[in-house]
Amino acid sequence: MLISFIFSCFLLALSPGPDNLYLTAITSKSGKIAGFSFLIGLLAGCIVHTTLLAFGLNEFVIKYDLFFEIIKYSGVFYLLYLSYQTYKSEILNFHPEKNNDKVSNYFKRGVLMNLLNPKVFLFFTLFFPNFIYSEIYSFKLQIFSLGIIFIVVTFIVFVLIILFSNLIYKKFSSNNRFKIFAKYFNIFVLLLIALLILFTENNITLTY
């Protein structure tokens, strides 16, 4: 069962999706330090989701539409805000290692984009319980162990994405046309994620 879970996590991390697409966009535009900061933020959000699931607190989001809608629309407005901020920002060659505020901003962006995405709540709720592997160990312990595996696999795959995207950054970061493209590609990805979240529906019933 655990082997199947690891393989599934690997495929999910590799599959094109909002997280790895935006990670590629960020790293290509701003370099590997920005990418790593965003990645650590995403994984911090995964720790929160794992904890909520282990203690059954995700039920408040899934069972009560009000909580679900608050998270959904908060996520949409946050992404629209990021899109606007990116749009009005100057097209500069950003070096995150020289600007601690920027680095922390990417970390916070990763955390908030993860926690304000109702799709992630639904994913953890639907996916993890399918891989409960023992009748001996408690549900909480198994969920935490699955969460650790998921985070480790995601980290490995996403680091490879960062390293590849950083090659693009190194090669084209001094090219003004590329800077313009990278800026508007970031905006496009943010708006795409916002659109996906906007049409997310809560249509599941918890059975555990």
Helices and strands as residue ranges (DSSP letters): H 2-14, H 18-30, H 32-54, H 58-63, H 65-88, G 96-98, H 100-115, H 118-127, G 128-131, H 139-172, H 176-198
